[in-house]
Amino acid sequence: MAAKTKVGFALGQSAPFIAVQPPPIIAKRDPTEADNQVAIGQLWLNNTESPFVLSIWDGETWGAI
């Protein structure tokens, strides 16, 4: 299953539209390379481990934070 998210836009006070990152993906697994249909900077939280594992998409690979 590939996650699909994209950057949204919101009305800004000093600009007509501002980019807004999507909320973190919360899943019971780590992301795989198949989960690549996401915006750069997308956060992924694996909540099955303690402490939780947080990963970020850099456009090519997932990296743990």
N, CA, C and O atoms as CSV, one atom per row, in Angstrom:
chain,resi,resn,atom,element,x,y,z
A,1,MET,N,N,0.842,-1.168,0.000
A,1,MET,CA,C,0.000,0.000,0.000
A,1,MET,C,C,0.889,1.232,0.000
A,1,MET,O,O,1.669,1.436,0.930
A,2,ALA,N,N,0.782,2.027,-1.001
A,2,ALA,CA,C,1.546,3.270,-1.063
A,2,ALA,C,C,0.698,4.405,-0.513
A,2,ALA,O,O,-0.441,4.609,-0.933
A,3,ALA,N,N,1.261,5.128,0.417
A,3,ALA,CA,C,0.563,6.281,0.967
A,3,ALA,C,C,0.597,7.412,-0.045
A,3,ALA,O,O,1.613,7.618,-0.710
A,4,LYS,N,N,-0.499,8.148,-0.171
A,4,LYS,CA,C,-0.559,9.263,-1.100
A,4,LYS,C,C,-1.005,10.503,-0.346
A,4,LYS,O,O,-2.120,10.560,0.172
A,5,THR,N,N,-0.139,11.482,-0.288
A,5,THR,CA,C,-0.476,12.764,0.316
A,5,THR,C,C,0.137,13.859,-0.524
A,5,THR,O,O,1.040,13.608,-1.322
A,6,LYS,N,N,-0.340,15.048,-0.352
A,6,LYS,CA,C,0.251,16.177,-1.059
A,6,LYS,C,C,0.122,17.416,-0.200
A,6,LYS,O,O,-0.669,17.467,0.741
A,7,VAL,N,N,0.917,18.413,-0.545
A,7,VAL,CA,C,0.890,19.678,0.163
A,7,VAL,C,C,-0.426,20.376,-0.163
A,7,VAL,O,O,-0.830,20.456,-1.323
A,8,GLY,N,N,-1.083,20.874,0.868
A,8,GLY,CA,C,-2.327,21.612,0.672
A,8,GLY,C,C,-2.068,23.103,0.716
A,8,GLY,O,O,-0.937,23.545,0.922
A,9,PHE,N,N,-3.104,23.860,0.524
A,9,PHE,CA,C,-2.986,25.313,0.572
A,9,PHE,C,C,-4.068,25.879,1.476
A,9,PHE,O,O,-5.178,25.351,1.546
A,10,ALA,N,N,-3.732,26.948,2.158
A,10,ALA,CA,C,-4.664,27.624,3.051
A,10,ALA,C,C,-4.612,29.118,2.761
A,10,ALA,O,O,-3.642,29.625,2.196
A,11,LEU,N,N,-5.668,29.807,3.155
A,11,LEU,CA,C,-5.673,31.256,2.999
A,11,LEU,C,C,-4.713,31.872,3.994
A,11,LEU,O,O,-4.743,31.553,5.182
A,12,GLY,N,N,-3.870,32.744,3.508
A,12,GLY,CA,C,-2.903,33.391,4.373
A,12,GLY,C,C,-3.276,34.837,4.658
A,12,GLY,O,O,-4.068,35.434,3.930
A,13,GLN,N,N,-2.713,35.390,5.702
A,13,GLN,CA,C,-3.000,36.773,6.052
A,13,GLN,C,C,-2.198,37.739,5.181
A,13,GLN,O,O,-2.712,38.774,4.758
A,14,SER,N,N,-0.932,37.395,4.916
A,14,SER,CA,C,-0.095,38.289,4.125
A,14,SER,C,C,0.064,37.823,2.676
A,14,SER,O,O,0.689,38.515,1.873
A,15,ALA,N,N,-0.488,36.670,2.338
A,15,ALA,CA,C,-0.419,36.137,0.980
A,15,ALA,C,C,-1.744,35.444,0.675
A,15,ALA,O,O,-2.406,34.953,1.589
A,16,PRO,N,N,-2.140,35.399,-0.598
A,16,PRO,CA,C,-3.429,34.783,-0.907
A,16,PRO,C,C,-3.498,33.307,-0.514
A,16,PRO,O,O,-4.511,32.859,0.022
A,17,PHE,N,N,-2.450,32.561,-0.770
A,17,PHE,CA,C,-2.426,31.144,-0.414
A,17,PHE,C,C,-1.047,30.795,0.132
A,17,PHE,O,O,-0.035,31.272,-0.381
A,18,ILE,N,N,-1.003,29.967,1.166
A,18,ILE,CA,C,0.266,29.495,1.711
A,18,ILE,C,C,0.247,27.969,1.716
A,18,ILE,O,O,-0.802,27.352,1.901
A,19,ALA,N,N,1.418,27.369,1.510
A,19,ALA,CA,C,1.536,25.912,1.491
A,19,ALA,C,C,1.445,25.371,2.917
A,19,ALA,O,O,2.014,25.940,3.848
A,20,VAL,N,N,0.724,24.268,3.070
A,20,VAL,CA,C,0.548,23.625,4.370
A,20,VAL,C,C,0.901,22.151,4.221
A,20,VAL,O,O,0.329,21.448,3.387
A,21,GLN,N,N,1.852,21.684,5.040
A,21,GLN,CA,C,2.227,20.268,4.994
A,21,GLN,C,C,1.064,19.404,5.466
A,21,GLN,O,O,0.302,19.817,6.341
A,22,PRO,N,N,0.917,18.208,4.896
A,22,PRO,CA,C,-0.121,17.294,5.362
A,22,PRO,C,C,0.209,16.804,6.770
A,22,PRO,O,O,1.370,16.842,7.179
A,23,PRO,N,N,-0.795,16.345,7.515
A,23,PRO,CA,C,-0.522,15.830,8.860
A,23,PRO,C,C,0.331,14.568,8.782
A,23,PRO,O,O,0.371,13.926,7.732
A,24,PRO,N,N,1.012,14.194,9.863
A,24,PRO,CA,C,1.823,12.975,9.855
A,24,PRO,C,C,0.966,11.733,9.593
A,24,PRO,O,O,-0.195,11.667,9.997
A,25,ILE,N,N,1.552,10.768,8.919
A,25,ILE,CA,C,0.895,9.469,8.730
A,25,ILE,C,C,1.206,8.649,9.974
A,25,ILE,O,O,2.371,8.487,10.338
A,26,ILE,N,N,0.172,8.133,10.627
A,26,ILE,CA,C,0.357,7.303,11.818
A,26,ILE,C,C,-0.027,5.878,11.435
A,26,ILE,O,O,-1.169,5.612,11.061
A,27,ALA,N,N,0.941,4.962,11.533
A,27,ALA,CA,C,0.720,3.586,11.091
A,27,ALA,C,C,1.360,2.601,12.063
A,27,ALA,O,O,2.158,2.979,12.921
A,28,LYS,N,N,1.001,1.355,11.914
A,28,LYS,CA,C,1.547,0.296,12.760
A,28,LYS,C,C,2.697,-0.417,12.054
A,28,LYS,O,O,2.895,-1.619,12.229
A,29,ARG,N,N,3.459,0.340,11.252
A,29,ARG,CA,C,4.620,-0.206,10.542
A,29,ARG,C,C,5.518,0.935,10.120
A,29,ARG,O,O,5.119,2.100,10.135
A,30,ASP,N,N,6.733,0.587,9.744
A,30,ASP,CA,C,7.652,1.570,9.184
A,30,ASP,C,C,7.299,1.801,7.717
A,30,ASP,O,O,6.716,0.923,7.081
A,31,PRO,N,N,7.644,2.968,7.170
A,31,PRO,CA,C,7.397,3.191,5.751
A,31,PRO,C,C,8.344,2.353,4.898
A,31,PRO,O,O,9.450,2.023,5.327
A,32,THR,N,N,7.908,2.016,3.702
A,32,THR,CA,C,8.750,1.294,2.752
A,32,THR,C,C,9.002,2.197,1.547
A,32,THR,O,O,8.408,3.269,1.433
A,33,GLU,N,N,9.871,1.766,0.665
A,33,GLU,CA,C,10.150,2.541,-0.540
A,33,GLU,C,C,8.918,2.617,-1.442
A,33,GLU,O,O,8.852,3.490,-2.307
A,34,ALA,N,N,7.939,1.722,-1.263
A,34,ALA,CA,C,6.699,1.788,-2.036
A,34,ALA,C,C,5.808,2.937,-1.568
A,34,ALA,O,O,4.893,3.339,-2.286
A,35,ASP,N,N,6.063,3.464,-0.383
A,35,ASP,CA,C,5.300,4.593,0.155
A,35,ASP,C,C,5.947,5.898,-0.302
A,35,ASP,O,O,6.398,6.697,0.518
A,36,ASN,N,N,5.987,6.106,-1.618
A,36,ASN,CA,C,6.730,7.240,-2.161
A,36,ASN,C,C,5.853,8.294,-2.821
A,36,ASN,O,O,6.377,9.242,-3.406
A,37,GLN,N,N,4.551,8.159,-2.743
A,37,GLN,CA,C,3.653,9.131,-3.350
A,37,GLN,C,C,3.237,10.180,-2.320
A,37,GLN,O,O,2.052,10.461,-2.138
A,38,VAL,N,N,4.230,10.744,-1.659
A,38,VAL,CA,C,3.997,11.734,-0.602
A,38,VAL,C,C,4.814,12.982,-0.888
A,38,VAL,O,O,5.739,12.965,-1.700
A,39,ALA,N,N,4.459,14.061,-0.210
A,39,ALA,CA,C,5.185,15.318,-0.369
A,39,ALA,C,C,6.532,15.241,0.339
A,39,ALA,O,O,6.668,14.540,1.342
A,40,ILE,N,N,7.519,15.952,-0.174
A,40,ILE,CA,C,8.811,16.038,0.502
A,40,ILE,C,C,8.584,16.667,1.869
A,40,ILE,O,O,7.903,17.685,1.992
A,41,GLY,N,N,9.160,16.052,2.891
A,41,GLY,CA,C,8.965,16.526,4.252
A,41,GLY,C,C,7.848,15.808,4.989
A,41,GLY,O,O,7.588,16.102,6.156
A,42,GLN,N,N,7.173,14.853,4.314
A,42,GLN,CA,C,6.096,14.106,4.956
A,42,GLN,C,C,6.646,13.336,6.150
A,42,GLN,O,O,7.689,12.690,6.048
A,43,LEU,N,N,5.951,13.403,7.279
A,43,LEU,CA,C,6.338,12.658,8.474
A,43,LEU,C,C,5.530,11.375,8.561
A,43,LEU,O,O,4.357,11.348,8.191
A,44,TRP,N,N,6.166,10.299,9.058
A,44,TRP,CA,C,5.537,8.988,9.227
A,44,TRP,C,C,5.858,8.516,10.635
A,44,TRP,O,O,7.028,8.448,11.013
A,45,LEU,N,N,4.836,8.189,11.415
A,45,LEU,CA,C,5.010,7.756,12.794
A,45,LEU,C,C,4.610,6.296,12.926
A,45,LEU,O,O,3.459,5.936,12.680
A,46,ASN,N,N,5.566,5.451,13.316
A,46,ASN,CA,C,5.293,4.045,13.613
A,46,ASN,C,C,5.008,3.969,15.101
A,46,ASN,O,O,5.911,4.146,15.919
A,47,ASN,N,N,3.741,3.703,15.461
A,47,ASN,CA,C,3.362,3.729,16.875
A,47,ASN,C,C,3.331,2.353,17.526
A,47,ASN,O,O,2.737,2.193,18.592
A,48,THR,N,N,3.962,1.355,16.905
A,48,THR,CA,C,3.985,0.024,17.511
A,48,THR,C,C,5.206,-0.176,18.393
A,48,THR,O,O,5.250,-1.116,19.187
A,49,GLU,N,N,6.191,0.693,18.263
A,49,GLU,CA,C,7.408,0.555,19.055
A,49,GLU,C,C,7.423,1.591,20.171
A,49,GLU,O,O,6.729,2.606,20.106
A,50,SER,N,N,8.220,1.321,21.187
A,50,SER,CA,C,8.351,2.281,22.275
A,50,SER,C,C,9.831,2.562,22.482
A,50,SER,O,O,10.553,1.634,22.846
A,51,PRO,N,N,10.324,3.745,22.283
A,51,PRO,CA,C,9.606,4.951,21.882
A,51,PRO,C,C,9.190,4.884,20.406
A,51,PRO,O,O,9.731,4.101,19.625
A,52,PHE,N,N,8.223,5.721,20.053
A,52,PHE,CA,C,7.737,5.756,18.677
A,52,PHE,C,C,8.879,6.076,17.723
A,52,PHE,O,O,9.840,6.753,18.091
A,53,VAL,N,N,8.762,5.577,16.483
A,53,VAL,CA,C,9.772,5.836,15.451
A,53,VAL,C,C,9.189,6.848,14.472
A,53,VAL,O,O,8.123,6.623,13.899
A,54,LEU,N,N,9.890,7.959,14.281
A,54,LEU,CA,C,9.446,9.011,13.373
A,54,LEU,C,C,10.388,9.046,12.173
A,54,LEU,O,O,11.607,9.120,12.330
A,55,SER,N,N,9.808,8.991,10.968
A,55,SER,CA,C,10.592,9.025,9.734
A,55,SER,C,C,10.132,10.208,8.892
A,55,SER,O,O,9.008,10.689,9.028
A,56,ILE,N,N,11.030,10.667,8.015
A,56,ILE,CA,C,10.710,11.788,7.123
A,56,ILE,C,C,11.124,11.417,5.700
A,56,ILE,O,O,12.151,10.770,5.493
A,57,TRP,N,N,10.315,11.831,4.721
A,57,TRP,CA,C,10.582,11.563,3.311
A,57,TRP,C,C,11.386,12.726,2.739
A,57,TRP,O,O,10.974,13.881,2.848
A,58,ASP,N,N,12.532,12.424,2.128
A,58,ASP,CA,C,13.384,13.476,1.558
A,58,ASP,C,C,13.264,13.575,0.045
A,58,ASP,O,O,14.015,14.318,-0.587
A,59,GLY,N,N,12.344,12.847,-0.534
A,59,GLY,CA,C,12.150,12.866,-1.987
A,59,GLY,C,C,12.703,11.622,-2.654
A,59,GLY,O,O,12.330,11.307,-3.784
A,60,GLU,N,N,13.599,10.904,-1.962
A,60,GLU,CA,C,14.172,9.678,-2.503
A,60,GLU,C,C,14.083,8.510,-1.526
A,60,GLU,O,O,13.818,7.378,-1.930
A,61,THR,N,N,14.303,8.784,-0.248
A,61,THR,CA,C,14.289,7.709,0.761
A,61,THR,C,C,13.647,8.211,2.050
A,61,THR,O,O,13.517,9.415,2.273
A,62,TRP,N,N,13.249,7.258,2.892
A,62,TRP,CA,C,12.752,7.561,4.236
A,62,TRP,C,C,13.924,7.537,5.192
A,62,TRP,O,O,14.733,6.609,5.161
A,63,GLY,N,N,14.026,8.541,6.038
A,63,GLY,CA,C,15.085,8.595,7.023
A,63,GLY,C,C,14.498,8.756,8.420
A,63,GLY,O,O,13.547,9.511,8.621
A,64,ALA,N,N,15.072,8.041,9.378
A,64,ALA,CA,C,14.601,8.140,10.761
A,64,ALA,C,C,15.053,9.467,11.364
A,64,ALA,O,O,16.147,9.957,11.082
A,65,ILE,N,N,14.203,10.023,12.184
A,65,ILE,CA,C,14.532,11.282,12.877
A,65,ILE,C,C,14.900,10.964,14.295
A,65,ILE,O,O,15.215,11.868,15.069
